[in-house]
């Protein structure tokens, strides 16, 4: 049976991935941080799904889950590890809370590494692996913020740039095992993140960054209007898993041509364009 580990499944992209892969006949293992979410999800998905309680910064808890999943796989390998868990922090880089900034890097970057390292043996990271066992894939939930840096969203951009680098390093190191690593660089996706963002920047409005904050909020409102359903993300992850030769990264965005222009514009031009738009 095909199997997948998905971190951060309480809502949004992770939740829809559980729904999708259970419906596709996969054995799904998910992670949440709250007992209530664990109980809710296992009640909602009584078949082909098991939910584990761990924070991606808790290496001991992750390893305990990996050990239990190993027993449940009964000698088989995981088909995929989908690193989805993460947090988002907005605000001027100069003013964001330092502890919150450190926590974002700890969760989004170190957390992804913790999970990858714990599950690598179950993905086939062994030179002694029988040739009959097909190695699994790793899919990282990245973002267009992993290749475009935007003001007020800087902390998140730093974390996602790091995820891009982390994935590339792992992909090149794991080639000897046949384990592939693919990034999904998404734009706006329909999820609770939009509700969580309401009022998140209020504390900065009385600072020099006030005008920039107001313009950023307007951009976020516009982005919400073009947000794509989470099932688009889920279907893409499945296509990556089942493609024998996937690309190293996939972009989900309704206006990909704009992103391509931004990627190739001279940096100073892009600086001025962003400054003009946010001033």
ABEGO torsion letter per residue (X at the ends): XBBBBBBGAABEAAAAAAAAAAAAGBBBBBBBABAAAAAAAAAABABGBBBBBBBAABAAAAAAAAAAAAAAAGGBBBABBBBABBBBBBEBAAABBAAAAAAAAAAAAAAAAAAAAAAAAAAGBBAABBAABBBBBBBBBBBAAAABBBBGAAAAAAAAAAAAAAAAAAAAAAAAAGBBBBBBBBBBBBBAAAAAABGAAAAAAABAAAAAAAAAAAAAAAAAAABBBAAAAAAAAAAAAABABBBABBBBBABAAAAAAAAABBAAAAAAAAAAAAX
